[in-house]
Amino acid sequence: MAILLVTYDLKQPGRDYAPVHNFLKQFTYCKDLESVWLLDTKWTAIQMRDALSKLVDANDKFFICPVGRDWASWRFNCSNWLNDASRNW
């Protein structure tokens, strides 16, 4: 399994982005910043991009990348989740 960081700017005012959020919630995840999700998944960044692109509008933006062991944070409530002993990087 890998940890993917997914962050986005969803720009359409009044648009219901529940399908995006529900899609992301199907993975084991941690979310402590407004538009940043950490997902524990077997998916690649490209697979995630392709799936998300079907759920957003043309002016929305997102960025996806794998997270490795070398990370740092400050007052980030997902730290324990990332440091879980069962995590296999």
Backbone atoms as SQL, in Angstrom:
CREATE TABLE atoms (id INTEGER PRIMARY KEY, chain TEXT, resi INTEGER, resn TEXT, atom TEXT, x REAL, y REAL, z REAL);
INSERT INTO atoms VALUES
  (1, 'A', 1, 'MET', 'N', 0.844, -1.178, 0.000),
  (2, 'A', 1, 'MET', 'CA', 0.000, 0.000, 0.000),
  (3, 'A', 1, 'MET', 'C', 0.891, 1.244, 0.000),
  (4, 'A', 2, 'ALA', 'N', 0.346, 2.294, -0.523),
  (5, 'A', 2, 'ALA', 'CA', 1.051, 3.572, -0.588),
  (6, 'A', 2, 'ALA', 'C', 0.181, 4.649, 0.043),
  (7, 'A', 3, 'ILE', 'N', 0.819, 5.706, 0.456),
  (8, 'A', 3, 'ILE', 'CA', 0.090, 6.882, 0.915),
  (9, 'A', 3, 'ILE', 'C', 0.146, 7.903, -0.211),
  (10, 'A', 4, 'LEU', 'N', -1.025, 8.338, -0.649),
  (11, 'A', 4, 'LEU', 'CA', -1.107, 9.405, -1.636),
  (12, 'A', 4, 'LEU', 'C', -1.613, 10.664, -0.955),
  (13, 'A', 5, 'LEU', 'N', -0.976, 11.777, -1.243),
  (14, 'A', 5, 'LEU', 'CA', -1.467, 13.078, -0.826),
  (15, 'A', 5, 'LEU', 'C', -2.296, 13.627, -1.979),
  (16, 'A', 6, 'VAL', 'N', -3.520, 14.002, -1.674),
  (17, 'A', 6, 'VAL', 'CA', -4.415, 14.603, -2.663),
  (18, 'A', 6, 'VAL', 'C', -4.803, 15.978, -2.139),
  (19, 'A', 7, 'THR', 'N', -4.546, 17.000, -2.924),
  (20, 'A', 7, 'THR', 'CA', -4.961, 18.348, -2.554),
  (21, 'A', 7, 'THR', 'C', -5.627, 18.995, -3.758),
  (22, 'A', 8, 'TYR', 'N', -6.545, 19.923, -3.493),
  (23, 'A', 8, 'TYR', 'CA', -7.331, 20.465, -4.602),
  (24, 'A', 8, 'TYR', 'C', -7.825, 21.869, -4.314),
  (25, 'A', 9, 'ASP', 'N', -8.184, 22.554, -5.386),
  (26, 'A', 9, 'ASP', 'CA', -8.963, 23.792, -5.355),
  (27, 'A', 9, 'ASP', 'C', -10.203, 23.513, -6.187),
  (28, 'A', 10, 'LEU', 'N', -11.336, 23.442, -5.537),
  (29, 'A', 10, 'LEU', 'CA', -12.611, 23.226, -6.218),
  (30, 'A', 10, 'LEU', 'C', -13.272, 24.586, -6.331),
  (31, 'A', 11, 'LYS', 'N', -13.402, 25.087, -7.537),
  (32, 'A', 11, 'LYS', 'CA', -13.680, 26.503, -7.763),
  (33, 'A', 11, 'LYS', 'C', -15.115, 26.877, -8.090),
  (34, 'A', 12, 'GLN', 'N', -15.959, 25.950, -8.389),
  (35, 'A', 12, 'GLN', 'CA', -17.316, 26.281, -8.834),
  (36, 'A', 12, 'GLN', 'C', -18.188, 26.667, -7.639),
  (37, 'A', 13, 'PRO', 'N', -18.569, 27.945, -7.493),
  (38, 'A', 13, 'PRO', 'CA', -19.413, 28.355, -6.365),
  (39, 'A', 13, 'PRO', 'C', -20.766, 27.640, -6.413),
  (40, 'A', 14, 'GLY', 'N', -21.191, 27.176, -5.265),
  (41, 'A', 14, 'GLY', 'CA', -22.499, 26.540, -5.172),
  (42, 'A', 14, 'GLY', 'C', -22.553, 25.120, -5.698),
  (43, 'A', 15, 'ARG', 'N', -21.465, 24.620, -6.220),
  (44, 'A', 15, 'ARG', 'CA', -21.429, 23.260, -6.774),
  (45, 'A', 15, 'ARG', 'C', -21.404, 22.257, -5.638),
  (46, 'A', 16, 'ASP', 'N', -22.113, 21.169, -5.784),
  (47, 'A', 16, 'ASP', 'CA', -22.117, 20.094, -4.795),
  (48, 'A', 16, 'ASP', 'C', -20.940, 19.169, -5.082),
  (49, 'A', 17, 'TYR', 'N', -19.927, 19.241, -4.246),
  (50, 'A', 17, 'TYR', 'CA', -18.749, 18.405, -4.424),
  (51, 'A', 17, 'TYR', 'C', -18.812, 17.134, -3.586),
  (52, 'A', 18, 'ALA', 'N', -19.986, 16.775, -3.096),
  (53, 'A', 18, 'ALA', 'CA', -20.137, 15.544, -2.312),
  (54, 'A', 18, 'ALA', 'C', -19.613, 14.319, -3.055),
  (55, 'A', 19, 'PRO', 'N', -19.818, 14.194, -4.374),
  (56, 'A', 19, 'PRO', 'CA', -19.267, 13.020, -5.059),
  (57, 'A', 19, 'PRO', 'C', -17.739, 12.913, -4.943),
  (58, 'A', 20, 'VAL', 'N', -17.048, 14.043, -4.966),
  (59, 'A', 20, 'VAL', 'CA', -15.590, 14.030, -4.799),
  (60, 'A', 20, 'VAL', 'C', -15.246, 13.542, -3.403),
  (61, 'A', 21, 'HIS', 'N', -15.878, 14.124, -2.401),
  (62, 'A', 21, 'HIS', 'CA', -15.593, 13.749, -1.015),
  (63, 'A', 21, 'HIS', 'C', -15.974, 12.299, -0.744),
  (64, 'A', 22, 'ASN', 'N', -17.102, 11.862, -1.244),
  (65, 'A', 22, 'ASN', 'CA', -17.514, 10.468, -1.047),
  (66, 'A', 22, 'ASN', 'C', -16.552, 9.502, -1.729),
  (67, 'A', 23, 'PHE', 'N', -16.056, 9.881, -2.890),
  (68, 'A', 23, 'PHE', 'CA', -15.068, 9.054, -3.577),
  (69, 'A', 23, 'PHE', 'C', -13.816, 8.909, -2.714),
  (70, 'A', 24, 'LEU', 'N', -13.307, 10.013, -2.182),
  (71, 'A', 24, 'LEU', 'CA', -12.091, 9.967, -1.368),
  (72, 'A', 24, 'LEU', 'C', -12.308, 9.189, -0.073),
  (73, 'A', 25, 'LYS', 'N', -13.506, 9.257, 0.479),
  (74, 'A', 25, 'LYS', 'CA', -13.809, 8.563, 1.738),
  (75, 'A', 25, 'LYS', 'C', -13.876, 7.051, 1.592),
  (76, 'A', 26, 'GLN', 'N', -13.888, 6.542, 0.370),
  (77, 'A', 26, 'GLN', 'CA', -13.912, 5.089, 0.203),
  (78, 'A', 26, 'GLN', 'C', -12.563, 4.460, 0.536),
  (79, 'A', 27, 'PHE', 'N', -11.516, 5.283, 0.610),
  (80, 'A', 27, 'PHE', 'CA', -10.187, 4.808, 0.963),
  (81, 'A', 27, 'PHE', 'C', -9.983, 4.978, 2.470),
  (82, 'A', 28, 'THR', 'N', -9.001, 4.266, 3.022),
  (83, 'A', 28, 'THR', 'CA', -8.570, 4.563, 4.381),
  (84, 'A', 28, 'THR', 'C', -7.860, 5.908, 4.293),
  (85, 'A', 29, 'TYR', 'N', -8.301, 6.870, 5.087),
  (86, 'A', 29, 'TYR', 'CA', -7.782, 8.225, 4.902),
  (87, 'A', 29, 'TYR', 'C', -7.607, 8.945, 6.228),
  (88, 'A', 30, 'CYS', 'N', -6.851, 10.031, 6.162),
  (89, 'A', 30, 'CYS', 'CA', -6.763, 10.993, 7.247),
  (90, 'A', 30, 'CYS', 'C', -6.856, 12.374, 6.608),
  (91, 'A', 31, 'LYS', 'N', -7.626, 13.236, 7.244),
  (92, 'A', 31, 'LYS', 'CA', -7.842, 14.585, 6.707),
  (93, 'A', 31, 'LYS', 'C', -7.819, 15.570, 7.868),
  (94, 'A', 32, 'ASP', 'N', -6.829, 16.451, 7.881),
  (95, 'A', 32, 'ASP', 'CA', -6.723, 17.435, 8.952),
  (96, 'A', 32, 'ASP', 'C', -6.564, 18.857, 8.415),
  (97, 'A', 33, 'LEU', 'N', -6.369, 18.998, 7.118),
  (98, 'A', 33, 'LEU', 'CA', -6.293, 20.310, 6.484),
  (99, 'A', 33, 'LEU', 'C', -7.450, 20.422, 5.507),
  (100, 'A', 34, 'GLU', 'N', -7.908, 21.626, 5.277),
  (101, 'A', 34, 'GLU', 'CA', -9.159, 21.842, 4.550),
  (102, 'A', 34, 'GLU', 'C', -9.250, 21.103, 3.218),
  (103, 'A', 35, 'SER', 'N', -8.249, 21.187, 2.399),
  (104, 'A', 35, 'SER', 'CA', -8.352, 20.553, 1.079),
  (105, 'A', 35, 'SER', 'C', -7.224, 19.553, 0.834),
  (106, 'A', 36, 'VAL', 'N', -6.756, 18.921, 1.900),
  (107, 'A', 36, 'VAL', 'CA', -5.683, 17.928, 1.788),
  (108, 'A', 36, 'VAL', 'C', -6.159, 16.614, 2.385),
  (109, 'A', 37, 'TRP', 'N', -6.032, 15.565, 1.610),
  (110, 'A', 37, 'TRP', 'CA', -6.376, 14.214, 2.056),
  (111, 'A', 37, 'TRP', 'C', -5.135, 13.340, 1.947),
  (112, 'A', 38, 'LEU', 'N', -4.931, 12.483, 2.935),
  (113, 'A', 38, 'LEU', 'CA', -3.933, 11.427, 2.856),
  (114, 'A', 38, 'LEU', 'C', -4.698, 10.121, 2.703),
  (115, 'A', 39, 'LEU', 'N', -4.393, 9.381, 1.660),
  (116, 'A', 39, 'LEU', 'CA', -5.112, 8.151, 1.357),
  (117, 'A', 39, 'LEU', 'C', -4.163, 6.964, 1.410),
  (118, 'A', 40, 'ASP', 'N', -4.568, 5.918, 2.088),
  (119, 'A', 40, 'ASP', 'CA', -3.826, 4.663, 2.099),
  (120, 'A', 40, 'ASP', 'C', -4.439, 3.785, 1.014),
  (121, 'A', 41, 'THR', 'N', -3.701, 3.531, -0.047),
  (122, 'A', 41, 'THR', 'CA', -4.291, 2.887, -1.218),
  (123, 'A', 41, 'THR', 'C', -3.256, 2.124, -2.037),
  (124, 'A', 42, 'LYS', 'N', -3.728, 1.222, -2.847),
  (125, 'A', 42, 'LYS', 'CA', -2.880, 0.535, -3.827),
  (126, 'A', 42, 'LYS', 'C', -2.862, 1.291, -5.155),
  (127, 'A', 43, 'TRP', 'N', -3.669, 2.311, -5.272),
  (128, 'A', 43, 'TRP', 'CA', -3.752, 3.083, -6.511),
  (129, 'A', 43, 'TRP', 'C', -2.482, 3.903, -6.725),
  (130, 'A', 44, 'THR', 'N', -2.168, 4.148, -7.978),
  (131, 'A', 44, 'THR', 'CA', -1.080, 5.066, -8.313),
  (132, 'A', 44, 'THR', 'C', -1.639, 6.490, -8.376),
  (133, 'A', 45, 'ALA', 'N', -0.737, 7.455, -8.397),
  (134, 'A', 45, 'ALA', 'CA', -1.165, 8.850, -8.535),
  (135, 'A', 45, 'ALA', 'C', -1.912, 9.052, -9.850),
  (136, 'A', 46, 'ILE', 'N', -1.475, 8.390, -10.897),
  (137, 'A', 46, 'ILE', 'CA', -2.135, 8.526, -12.202),
  (138, 'A', 46, 'ILE', 'C', -3.544, 7.944, -12.163),
  (139, 'A', 47, 'GLN', 'N', -3.705, 6.787, -11.534),
  (140, 'A', 47, 'GLN', 'CA', -5.046, 6.196, -11.408),
  (141, 'A', 47, 'GLN', 'C', -5.973, 7.124, -10.622),
  (142, 'A', 48, 'MET', 'N', -5.439, 7.717, -9.553),
  (143, 'A', 48, 'MET', 'CA', -6.243, 8.633, -8.739),
  (144, 'A', 48, 'MET', 'C', -6.613, 9.870, -9.552),
  (145, 'A', 49, 'ARG', 'N', -5.663, 10.419, -10.276),
  (146, 'A', 49, 'ARG', 'CA', -5.937, 11.585, -11.124),
  (147, 'A', 49, 'ARG', 'C', -7.041, 11.291, -12.129),
  (148, 'A', 50, 'ASP', 'N', -6.932, 10.159, -12.785),
  (149, 'A', 50, 'ASP', 'CA', -7.913, 9.814, -13.813),
  (150, 'A', 50, 'ASP', 'C', -9.310, 9.649, -13.226),
  (151, 'A', 51, 'ALA', 'N', -9.398, 9.053, -12.045),
  (152, 'A', 51, 'ALA', 'CA', -10.705, 8.868, -11.405),
  (153, 'A', 51, 'ALA', 'C', -11.279, 10.198, -10.934),
  (154, 'A', 52, 'LEU', 'N', -10.456, 11.027, -10.305),
  (155, 'A', 52, 'LEU', 'CA', -10.934, 12.322, -9.808),
  (156, 'A', 52, 'LEU', 'C', -11.328, 13.260, -10.941),
  (157, 'A', 53, 'SER', 'N', -10.632, 13.177, -12.050),
  (158, 'A', 53, 'SER', 'CA', -10.918, 14.097, -13.156),
  (159, 'A', 53, 'SER', 'C', -12.335, 13.923, -13.691),
  (160, 'A', 54, 'LYS', 'N', -12.936, 12.777, -13.441),
  (161, 'A', 54, 'LYS', 'CA', -14.314, 12.529, -13.884),
  (162, 'A', 54, 'LYS', 'C', -15.348, 13.154, -12.944),
  (163, 'A', 55, 'LEU', 'N', -14.894, 13.628, -11.776),
  (164, 'A', 55, 'LEU', 'CA', -15.811, 14.131, -10.751),
  (165, 'A', 55, 'LEU', 'C', -15.758, 15.642, -10.558),
  (166, 'A', 56, 'VAL', 'N', -14.826, 16.308, -11.218),
  (167, 'A', 56, 'VAL', 'CA', -14.636, 17.737, -10.994),
  (168, 'A', 56, 'VAL', 'C', -14.979, 18.529, -12.251),
  (169, 'A', 57, 'ASP', 'N', -15.077, 19.842, -12.090),
  (170, 'A', 57, 'ASP', 'CA', -15.363, 20.733, -13.208),
  (171, 'A', 57, 'ASP', 'C', -14.074, 21.110, -13.940),
  (172, 'A', 58, 'ALA', 'N', -14.222, 21.667, -15.112),
  (173, 'A', 58, 'ALA', 'CA', -13.079, 22.007, -15.966),
  (174, 'A', 58, 'ALA', 'C', -12.145, 23.034, -15.329),
  (175, 'A', 59, 'ASN', 'N', -12.647, 23.892, -14.445),
  (176, 'A', 59, 'ASN', 'CA', -11.785, 24.914, -13.838),
  (177, 'A', 59, 'ASN', 'C', -11.233, 24.493, -12.474),
  (178, 'A', 60, 'ASP', 'N', -11.562, 23.301, -12.004),
  (179, 'A', 60, 'ASP', 'CA', -11.016, 22.791, -10.749),
  (180, 'A', 60, 'ASP', 'C', -9.582, 22.320, -10.963),
  (181, 'A', 61, 'LYS', 'N', -8.821, 22.264, -9.863),
  (182, 'A', 61, 'LYS', 'CA', -7.426, 21.833, -9.923),
  (183, 'A', 61, 'LYS', 'C', -7.171, 20.836, -8.806),
  (184, 'A', 62, 'PHE', 'N', -6.292, 19.886, -9.055),
  (185, 'A', 62, 'PHE', 'CA', -5.833, 19.026, -7.974),
  (186, 'A', 62, 'PHE', 'C', -4.413, 18.560, -8.234),
  (187, 'A', 63, 'PHE', 'N', -3.760, 18.148, -7.157),
  (188, 'A', 63, 'PHE', 'CA', -2.386, 17.665, -7.200),
  (189, 'A', 63, 'PHE', 'C', -2.330, 16.400, -6.365),
  (190, 'A', 64, 'ILE', 'N', -1.660, 15.382, -6.890),
  (191, 'A', 64, 'ILE', 'CA', -1.568, 14.088, -6.218),
  (192, 'A', 64, 'ILE', 'C', -0.116, 13.639, -6.258),
  (193, 'A', 65, 'CYS', 'N', 0.402, 13.174, -5.120),
  (194, 'A', 65, 'CYS', 'CA', 1.756, 12.622, -5.108),
  (195, 'A', 65, 'CYS', 'C', 1.872, 11.603, -3.981),
  (196, 'A', 66, 'PRO', 'N', 2.787, 10.652, -4.127),
  (197, 'A', 66, 'PRO', 'CA', 3.009, 9.693, -3.051),
  (198, 'A', 66, 'PRO', 'C', 3.762, 10.354, -1.898),
  (199, 'A', 67, 'VAL', 'N', 3.492, 9.878, -0.692),
  (200, 'A', 67, 'VAL', 'CA', 4.184, 10.340, 0.511),
  (201, 'A', 67, 'VAL', 'C', 5.069, 9.192, 0.982),
  (202, 'A', 68, 'GLY', 'N', 6.318, 9.497, 1.277),
  (203, 'A', 68, 'GLY', 'CA', 7.244, 8.487, 1.774),
  (204, 'A', 68, 'GLY', 'C', 7.531, 8.686, 3.249),
  (205, 'A', 69, 'ARG', 'N', 8.540, 7.995, 3.732),
  (206, 'A', 69, 'ARG', 'CA', 8.887, 8.061, 5.160),
  (207, 'A', 69, 'ARG', 'C', 9.423, 9.430, 5.581),
  (208, 'A', 70, 'ASP', 'N', 9.996, 10.154, 4.651),
  (209, 'A', 70, 'ASP', 'CA', 10.624, 11.436, 4.973),
  (210, 'A', 70, 'ASP', 'C', 9.609, 12.565, 4.827),
  (211, 'A', 71, 'TRP', 'N', 8.898, 12.834, 5.895),
  (212, 'A', 71, 'TRP', 'CA', 7.912, 13.909, 5.908),
  (213, 'A', 71, 'TRP', 'C', 8.032, 14.633, 7.247),
  (214, 'A', 72, 'ALA', 'N', 7.492, 15.806, 7.309),
  (215, 'A', 72, 'ALA', 'CA', 7.509, 16.582, 8.549),
  (216, 'A', 72, 'ALA', 'C', 6.205, 17.359, 8.649),
  (217, 'A', 73, 'SER', 'N', 5.825, 17.683, 9.862),
  (218, 'A', 73, 'SER', 'CA', 4.592, 18.447, 10.064),
  (219, 'A', 73, 'SER', 'C', 4.700, 19.263, 11.344),
  (220, 'A', 74, 'TRP', 'N', 3.740, 20.141, 11.516),
  (221, 'A', 74, 'TRP', 'CA', 3.635, 20.947, 12.728),
  (222, 'A', 74, 'TRP', 'C', 2.169, 21.001, 13.123),
  (223, 'A', 75, 'ARG', 'N', 1.856, 20.469, 14.288),
  (224, 'A', 75, 'ARG', 'CA', 0.483, 20.455, 14.810),
  (225, 'A', 75, 'ARG', 'C', -0.500, 19.818, 13.823),
  (226, 'A', 76, 'PHE', 'N', -0.062, 18.773, 13.223),
  (227, 'A', 76, 'PHE', 'CA', -0.834, 18.083, 12.191),
  (228, 'A', 76, 'PHE', 'C', -1.416, 16.816, 12.802),
  (229, 'A', 77, 'ASN', 'N', -2.723, 16.726, 12.868),
  (230, 'A', 77, 'ASN', 'CA', -3.375, 15.618, 13.560),
  (231, 'A', 77, 'ASN', 'C', -3.282, 14.282, 12.836),
  (232, 'A', 78, 'CYS', 'N', -2.728, 14.260, 11.643),
  (233, 'A', 78, 'CYS', 'CA', -2.547, 12.986, 10.930),
  (234, 'A', 78, 'CYS', 'C', -1.175, 12.362, 11.201),
  (235, 'A', 79, 'SER', 'N', -0.380, 12.975, 12.050),
  (236, 'A', 79, 'SER', 'CA', 0.961, 12.451, 12.326),
  (237, 'A', 79, 'SER', 'C', 0.914, 11.038, 12.880),
  (238, 'A', 80, 'ASN', 'N', 0.061, 10.794, 13.865),
  (239, 'A', 80, 'ASN', 'CA', -0.043, 9.446, 14.429),
  (240, 'A', 80, 'ASN', 'C', -0.517, 8.450, 13.386),
  (241, 'A', 81, 'TRP', 'N', -1.431, 8.873, 12.536),
  (242, 'A', 81, 'TRP', 'CA', -1.926, 8.013, 11.464),
  (243, 'A', 81, 'TRP', 'C', -0.780, 7.625, 10.534),
  (244, 'A', 82, 'LEU', 'N', 0.044, 8.593, 10.170),
  (245, 'A', 82, 'LEU', 'CA', 1.183, 8.310, 9.299),
  (246, 'A', 82, 'LEU', 'C', 2.232, 7.441, 9.989),
  (247, 'A', 83, 'ASN', 'N', 2.399, 7.620, 11.291),
  (248, 'A', 83, 'ASN', 'CA', 3.410, 6.876, 12.044),
  (249, 'A', 83, 'ASN', 'C', 2.922, 5.523, 12.538),
  (250, 'A', 84, 'ASP', 'N', 1.720, 5.128, 12.198),
  (251, 'A', 84, 'ASP', 'CA', 1.165, 3.858, 12.660),
  (252, 'A', 84, 'ASP', 'C', 2.149, 2.718, 12.386),
  (253, 'A', 85, 'ALA', 'N', 2.361, 1.874, 13.382),
  (254, 'A', 85, 'ALA', 'CA', 3.335, 0.783, 13.267),
  (255, 'A', 85, 'ALA', 'C', 2.984, -0.203, 12.156),
  (256, 'A', 86, 'SER', 'N', 1.731, -0.286, 11.794),
  (257, 'A', 86, 'SER', 'CA', 1.330, -1.233, 10.747),
  (258, 'A', 86, 'SER', 'C', 1.586, -0.699, 9.336),
  (259, 'A', 87, 'ARG', 'N', 1.982, 0.556, 9.229),
  (260, 'A', 87, 'ARG', 'CA', 2.212, 1.160, 7.916),
  (261, 'A', 87, 'ARG', 'C', 3.433, 0.518, 7.267),
  (262, 'A', 88, 'ASN', 'N', 3.281, 0.025, 6.062),
  (263, 'A', 88, 'ASN', 'CA', 4.448, -0.514, 5.340),
  (264, 'A', 88, 'ASN', 'C', 4.730, 0.400, 4.152),
  (265, 'A', 89, 'TRP', 'N', 5.741, 1.155, 4.289),
  (266, 'A', 89, 'TRP', 'CA', 6.102, 2.129, 3.265),
  (267, 'A', 89, 'TRP', 'C', 6.716, 1.386, 2.110);
